[in-house]
Amino acid sequence: YTELLAEGSSGINAEYGDITLPGNQCSTMYTELLTEEGMTMEDFSGSTGKEFNTSGVYRNMVVKPLEFDCQVLRYSNEMEKLLETDLDRVTGRSFKPTNEGQRTALHLTFSLPKSCYATMLLREISRGRIE
């Protein structure tokens, strides 16, 4: 079943009361496991399954960020402005980064779907080695 987890959620999600199963083969895997135990998803919904009821949907284990871009910036003074701000754009202030110095900064831009966290992405990026 390990290969199923890597597929992520695709297709239509199956809903049972407050539980939404992923729309891929994981749903089939859950159903098969419950059948082996003499149970169904309906056992977890409504008043009969109140003590076992869980609500929510499953999250993807792996999500690829959208519109990902990375820029390495060089600077020397920690108070130096590295990027043009929205205020610069609105007021028409010109900004030209020096991109010189002994220090290095990493500027990331990306988009993630709901219930995905940028802090997790940053944690994974910071584990790697940057040359």
LINBELPE-V670855 format. One line per field, one symbol per residue. phi: phi as a letter, one per 20 degrees, with the letter a starting at -180 (. if undefined). psi: psi as a letter, one per 30 degrees, with the letter a starting at -180 (. if undefined). burial: b if it has 9 or more other C-alpha atoms within 8 Angstrom, else e. Layout:
# LINBELPE-V670855
phi = ???
psi = ???
burial = ???
This chain:
# LINBELPE-V670855
phi = .ffffffmebneeedcmeddefecffgffffffffgemccfffdcmffdgfdfcdoceeffccefelfbcceddbdefeffdcfeffgffemfebcfflcpeeccdddcaccfgmddfffffffffffddd
psi = fefeeffaklakkkkjcgkjllhafeeeeeeeeeefggllfffglaffgeffkklalklkekkkklhkkkkkkklekffkkflkleeeeefgkkkjkehllflklkjkklkklkgkkeeeeeeeefflkk.
burial = eeebbeebbbeebbebbbbbbbbbebbebebeebbeeeebbbebbbeebbeebeeeeeeeeeeeeeebeeeebbbbeeeeeeeeeeebbeeeeeeeeeeeeeebeeeeebebeeeeeeeeeeeeeeeeeee
